[in-house]
């Protein structure tokens, strides 16, 4: 809960309770008694899954008509007046080129990925972060009208968003929320949740408070205009939560960027790059990591006992020769345990000892920590294993990646930026 600055709780309780008794208004007609509303949740989820599938396999159409998105919006528009006109925002307007998701595959993927993350996420902040990533793409014409879809995916987290709801909220609280901006949507969401928490007067399903504000905004239900601050909502908390999440995600983004650099470098100099199986759907600068990775591990690995092949499949990047032999393995360790990555590569080395080189790739400030791990007794006692270990620092890799792609012929191009366990550069 964000925190209310000023509240006349007696007034709010009276307003809420009187509204809920009005049989001709949306709380009764749509939220409580509408079978269409209840059935819509399952239908929307089903059609969203179809939309995601079409985007992923490249069959999403170049128009709103006859698309899974049209099916989604038809279900939503079947609701009562609260969603009247909801699908207009998604209709393709060729002259304006909005919303720009029908002819731009990158924007389609961003939209699809947001919906997919919300379907799969099990935490509120992860869902909000997925929406924030979409918002930051600034896709022309694809604004908070998307919230009308999100409501039917997670009704306790995302309220609908339209002119009447915004007007009702501003009228009741004296706020100045604007239509069409994600930042304002987050502020509206926080305020609605805060109002919702006052005495538990409405359901956790944000459709109830949305219906209330919609009826106020349409002047179907008259309340005092907020001139005396009997309801005043504090600043948005969602943006603060997203900022905290962004700071945590920054490490993951760097990790994935390094994976992308390593994989594309390997591909450029003649190897077949593998990226950890659980990272294939990660996006780096609009590029899906799975698209620069071989889709499956070579038979030399795939036919190993299941626990071993699964562990090897989680190594961040592996370069394979054309005949499926592993040449180089890389573990990217920005902040996670270095020894866990070394253990995964050690499993691979136990199968392919002769030519395999293993690299820890990490930030410059972790260099001493890497050297300490390289000199653990397990590695020091096995001189052959020790000789196959190197480390690479982020700064060196990022600085020289393009040069290595241009002039590299095999893995020896890594030598000038690789360090022995002692810390010395490979010559």
N, C-alpha and C positions, 0 to 999 in steps of 0.2 A: 504494500500500500504506500502511495506517494506521500500522503499527508495533506490534510485540508487546512487552509489558513483560517478561513472564517466560515462557520456553518450555523444556520438557524435550523437545528435538527428537527424541531417541532414542526416547522413549516414544511421541510422536505418530507417528513413522515406523512403528514397530512396530504400533501400533493401526490405522493406515490400511492398511498392507500386509496384515495378517491379515484385515481386513474385506473387502478387495477379492477375496480368494480364496474367500469363503463363497458357494457356489453358490445357496443358498436365500434370500439376502438381496437387497435392492432394487438394489444396485449391479449385480449380475449379472442378476437376473430382469427389471428394468425399464430401467435405464440402458443396459446393454450389449446385451441380447438382445431388447428389445421393439420389434417393427415398429410397433406402435400408437403408441409414443412418437414415432418418427420421422415417421410420417404425420400426427400431430396438429399439427405446426407449420404445415404448409400449410393444413390445414382451419381451424384457429383464425384464422389471418390472413385467410382468405377470409370467414369468418362475421363477423369484426370489421369488415371493409369493408362488409358488408351492414348491420350494426348502425349504423355511421356514416351510411350513406345513408338509412336509415329515420328516424333522428333529424333529419337535415338537411331531409328533405322532409315531416316531421310525421306519419309513418306508424308510428312506434314504438308498440307496443301498450301498454295499461294493465295488463298482467299479464305475468308471466314466461313463462307457457305460450304456445306458438306464436310466440315471439319469436326474433330472431336471437341474443339473449343466451342463450336456452335451448339453441339449437344449439351455441353456443360451449361452454357448460358441460357438455353431454352428451358432447362430444368429450373434454373434460378429465376428466370423471368415468369415462370408459372406461378410463383408465389404471389401474394396479394400486392397491394399498391406499394409496399416498401421496396420492392425490387423492379417496379415498372421502369422500363427503359434501361435496365442494367446491361443488356447486351450491346447497346449502341456504342459503348466505349471500345468494344472489340471488333466492330465491323470495319473491314478494310476500306480505307479512304485513299484511293490511288493518287489523287491530285495532291494530297497533303503527305502521302507516304506514312500514314499513321493508322493504327499502331504498328511500329516497324518490326513486326515479327513474322511477316508472311514472305518477305523476299530476302531476309537477312538470317542466314542459318546460325550465326553466332548469337544473335539476339534470341532466336528460338531456343537455343540450347540453354541460355541464361534463364529464360522464363521456365523452361521445363525442369531445369536443375533446382530452381527455387521450390517448385511444387513437389518435386521428388524428395527433397530434403525435409519438407514439412510432413510428408506422408511417413517418412522413416524416423524422424527425430523423436526422441522420448523426453526431451527437456524443452521448457519454454524458451530459454535463452538461445538454444540452437535454432529454433524456429524463427525467432525474431532476427537472429543474425542472418539466416538464409534470405529473409525479406530485405534486410539492409544491403546485402550483396547485390540483389536485384535492383534496389533503388539506386545504388551507386553507379550502375551501368547507364543510368539516364537514357533509357530507351525511349525514343520519341513516341509520345502518345500512350505509353504504357505506365500509367500512374496508379494511384491508390484505388482505382476501380477494381484492381486485382483483389482487393480485400473482400469483395463480394463473393469471390471463389473461396478465399481462405477461410471465411466464416464457416462454410459448409465442410471444411476439412478439420478445423479445430475451433468449435464455437465458444469455448471458454477462454480462448487466447486472442482471437481476431474478431472484432466487431465489423459489421458492414460499414460502408462509407459512401454517402451520397449527399446531395445538397440539403435535403430536408433534415437529415440527421445532424449535419454540421450546423444548420440554422437553429435547430432546437437546442443543441448543446450551447451555442453562443448566447442564445436568448436566456437560457436558464442560469448560466454561470458567468456571463459577462466576458467571456473569452473572445478571442479574435482568430479562431481557427479558419484557415483558408482551404478551399477545395482544390485538389489536384497536386498537393505537395506531400511527399512521404513524411517529411519532418512533422508536418501538421497532423498527419494521420497518427503518428506515434503519440503526439501530445493528446489528441482526442482519445485514443485508446486508454492512456493512463488515467485521464479524467473520468472516463466511463467506468473503469474498474474501481476507481476510488468512490464514485457515487454509489456503485453497486455494493460496496462494502459497508455502507452506512446502515447498520442494523440488519444487514442481510435481507433487505426488502425485496430484492429481485433475485432470480436464479443466477447461478454462475454462468449459465448460457447467456452470452452477451446479446443474444437476440431480444431478450426481454427489455433491457435498458435501451436498446436501439429502437425498438418499437415505440417506447415512451418518448424518446427524443424526436423521432420522426413525426409523431402526432403533434408534438409541440411545434416543430418546425413548419408543419403544414397548417398550423392554427386550428387543428381538429380538437386540441385540448389547450385551454388558455391558462397560463400561469402568469404570475407577476414578473415583469421584466426586471432583470437584476440591476437595479440602480443603487441599492444599499448594501451590496456585497453580503447578502444572506447565504449565498453559496459562492465560494471562491476556491478554485482548484490551483494547486501549486504547479511548478514547472514540471515538464516531462521527465520521468525517471527512465524510460525505455532507452533514450539516447545514452544515458550514463552506463546502463547495463551493456549496451552494444559496444561502447568504447572500451569497457573492461574486457569484453569478449574479443574485440579486435586486437588488443594487446596480447592476449593469449594466442590468438590465431596467427599473429605475425610470425612466430617461430615456425608454425606449420607451413606457412606460405614460403618462407625461406627454404625450408627442407624440400618442398616440392619443386621449387625453382632449381635447386642444385640437382635434384633427380633428373629434371628435364634437360639441363645442360649436359649431364653425364650421358644420358641416353642418346641425345641427338649427336653428341660427339662420337660415341661408339658407332652409331649408324653411319655417320659421314666417313669414317675411316675404314669401313668395310666389315664391321661386326654386326651381329644381330643383338640389339639391346633388349633386355628384360627389365621391367619395372615391377616392384613388389605388387603382388596380386591385389592387395587391399587398397592400393593407390591408383588403380587404373581409371577410376572415374573422377579423380581430382583434376581441377582445372588450373592451368598456369598461363596467365596472359591470354586467355581465350582458347588455349590448346588443352585438349584432354590428354592426360598422361598415357592412357592406354593406346592412343593413336600413334605414339612413338615407341611402343613396346611390341614385341612379338606377342600374339594373343595367348599362347600356351608355352609352357616350358618344353624344351626339346626332350625327345624320348630318353636321352641319357640321364635325365633327371626325373622325368615323369614316371619312369618305370621303377624307380627306387621305392622302398617301403613307404607307406603313406605318411607316417609322422615325419620322416626325414625329408621327403619331397615337399611336404607342406612347409616345414621350417625354412628350407632353401628358397621356396617361392616367396618368402617374406623378406629376403635380402633386398635392400633398397634398389640397387641396380647391378645387373650382371651383363657382361659382354660375352657372347657366345661366338665361336667360329662358325663358318658355314656348315660344318659337319656336326654341329651341336655340342662341341666341347667348350666348357667354360674357360675363358682366358683371364678375365679380371672380374673381381667382385668388389662392390663399393657399399659401405654403410655410412649414411649421412647422419651425423650426430651433432645437432645444434645444441640441444640441452638434455637429451635423454642419455641413459646409461651407455657408456662406451663399451663396457664389457659384454653387454647383451648382444650388441651388433657383432663384436668379435667372435662370440660363441656361434652365431649363425654362420658366419663365414668359415669358422673352424669345422663345422659340420660338412660344408661343401668341400673343404680342403681334404677331409678324411677320405673322400671318394675320388677326388681328382688332384693328386698331389704334385704331379710332374711339372706342369706349366702354369698353374694358377697363381696369379698375383692378387693380393688382397689389400684394400685401401680403406682407411678411416678418413672421411672427409668432414672437416669440422671448422668452426670459427677459429680465428687466430688466437683468441684468448684461452682456448682449451688445449693449447699445444703441450704444456707441461703435463696436464692430466693424461693426454694420449700417451706420451712417452712413459709415464709411470705404469700404465696398463700394458704397454708393449713389453715392459721389463718384469712382468709378473713371472713367478717360477715356472708356470706351465709353458710359457713361450721361451723363456731363457734356457730351459733344459732341453728343448727340442730345437736345435740350431737350424735345421732345415725349415721348420715352420717359421721360425723367427726371421729367416732370410726372405721369406715370401710376404712379409708385412711391410707396408709403407703408410704414410699419412700425407694428406693434401689439405692445405688451408683454403677456406672459402675465397679469400682475397686473390690468391694466385690462380685458382680455377676460373673465377669470373673474369679476371683481367686477361687471361691468355686463351680462353676457350675458342674464340674465333680464329686465332692464329693456328691453333692445333687442328681445328676442323679443315683449314685450308691446306696445311702442309703435312698433316699426319698420315702415315701409311699403316701403322700398327700401334700397339699399346706402348711402345717405347717412346712415343711422343709425350707421354706423361712424365718421363724421367726428369726434365728440368724443373718441374714443380713438385716433385715427390721427395719426401724426407724418409731417411732410414729411421729405425727405432731410436737411434742415438740422437736424432735431430738434425744430422747432417743431410744436405741436399744430395740426391742421387746425381752422379756425374755421367 
